[in-house]
Amino acid sequence: MDCSGFVSRAFAPVAALGLFLAAGPALAADVTGLWATPVHGGQVEIAKCGASVCGRIVTSDGIKADPGLKDTKNSDASKRDRALKGQQILGGFSGGPTEWSGGQIYNAEDGKTYSASLTLDGDNTLKVRGCIVVPLCQTQTWTRVR
């Protein structure tokens, strides 16, 4: 009696489960998604941008009050008339999947861009560090919305 067919059918679900479990942690360690910032009701959508990641403003208390809110404090006067909603504020990162460095973050409150790094701390917490120059840095903790 040839049992090879039985063995393949019996162990196929086990093999599939093993592949699923092996992929689980890789899928969990992903910075893409919608993140809530700790101030001003901000939400930023982080997505893949080629080999890197980038983030765009989705909403904030200011945007909720005025959907056409402009980037009036931008250090580049030619950009002060653009709407804040949808603007890219994160970009240029390398690394991954849980630590990204060498990027930049734009701060609409002062209109300046700073060097930045991102560190995923569990599935739902992102440490966003912005620096004028090291060691003059500030870290915010962002919380995953989805």
C-alpha positions in Angstrom: 0.0 0.0 0.0 1.3 3.4 -1.0 0.9 5.9 1.9 2.6 8.8 0.3 -0.7 10.5 -0.7 -2.0 10.1 2.8 1.1 11.6 4.3 1.0 14.6 2.0 -2.7 15.2 2.7 -2.3 14.7 6.4 0.6 17.1 6.8 -0.4 19.8 4.3 -2.5 21.7 6.9 0.4 21.5 9.4 2.8 22.8 6.8 0.4 25.6 5.9 -0.1 26.5 9.6 3.7 26.6 10.0 4.0 29.1 7.0 1.3 31.3 8.5 2.9 31.4 11.9 6.3 32.1 10.4 4.9 35.0 8.5 2.9 36.4 11.5 5.8 38.4 13.1 7.0 39.7 9.8 3.5 41.1 9.0 3.1 42.6 12.5 6.3 44.5 12.3 5.1 47.1 9.8 5.1 50.9 10.2 2.5 51.4 7.5 -0.9 52.5 8.6 -2.8 55.4 10.2 -1.1 56.9 13.3 -2.4 59.4 15.9 0.1 62.0 17.0 0.1 63.0 20.7 -0.7 66.7 20.0 -3.4 68.7 18.2 -5.5 65.7 17.2 -3.0 64.9 14.3 -3.2 61.8 12.2 -0.6 60.7 9.7 -0.9 57.9 7.1 2.4 56.1 6.6 2.8 54.1 3.4 5.5 52.5 1.4 7.3 54.8 -1.0 9.6 52.7 -3.1 12.1 51.1 -0.7 11.3 53.6 1.9 8.3 54.9 3.8 6.6 58.3 3.8 3.8 59.9 5.8 1.1 62.4 4.9 -1.1 64.5 7.1 -4.7 63.1 7.1 -6.2 65.4 9.7 -5.6 67.5 12.8 -7.7 69.8 15.0 -6.8 72.7 12.8 -7.8 70.9 9.6 -11.1 69.8 11.2 -11.8 73.5 12.0 -10.7 74.6 8.6 -10.4 71.9 5.9 -8.5 74.4 3.7 -5.9 75.2 6.3 -2.7 76.4 4.6 0.9 75.8 5.4 1.4 79.5 6.4 4.5 78.9 8.5 6.6 77.1 5.9 10.1 78.4 5.7 9.8 78.3 1.9 7.5 81.2 1.1 6.4 79.6 -2.2 4.8 76.8 -0.2 2.8 78.8 2.2 -0.4 78.8 0.1 -0.6 74.9 -0.1 -3.1 73.0 2.0 -1.8 71.1 4.9 -4.1 68.2 4.4 -2.4 65.6 2.3 1.1 67.1 2.6 4.0 64.7 3.0 5.7 65.3 6.4 7.8 62.1 6.6 10.2 60.8 4.0 13.7 59.8 2.9 14.1 56.9 5.4 16.2 53.8 5.0 16.2 50.6 6.9 13.1 48.8 8.1 11.0 46.9 8.9 11.0 48.1 12.6 13.7 50.8 12.5 14.0 53.5 9.9 16.7 56.2 10.0 18.2 59.0 7.8 14.7 60.5 7.1 13.2 63.9 7.5 10.1 65.2 9.3 8.4 68.4 8.5 6.9 70.4 11.5 4.0 72.5 10.3 4.0 74.4 13.6 7.3 76.1 12.8 7.6 75.5 9.1 10.9 73.6 9.4 12.2 70.2 8.4 14.3 68.1 10.8 16.3 64.9 10.5 14.2 62.0 11.8 14.1 58.3 12.7 11.2 55.9 13.3 11.2 53.0 15.7 8.3 50.5 15.9 7.8 49.5 19.5 5.3 46.7 19.4 2.5 46.6 16.9 0.7 49.8 17.9 3.4 52.2 19.1 5.8 54.2 16.9 8.6 56.3 18.4 9.2 59.3 16.1 12.4 61.2 16.8 13.2 64.5 15.2 16.6 66.3 15.6 17.9 69.8 14.9 21.3 68.2 15.4 22.2 65.3 17.6 21.8 65.5 20.7 19.2 68.2 20.3 16.3 65.8 19.6 12.7 65.2 20.7 10.8 62.0 20.6 7.1 61.6 20.2 5.1 58.4 20.7 2.5 57.9 18.0 -0.4 55.4 18.4 -1.7 53.2 15.6 -5.3 54.0 14.6 -5.4 51.2 12.0 
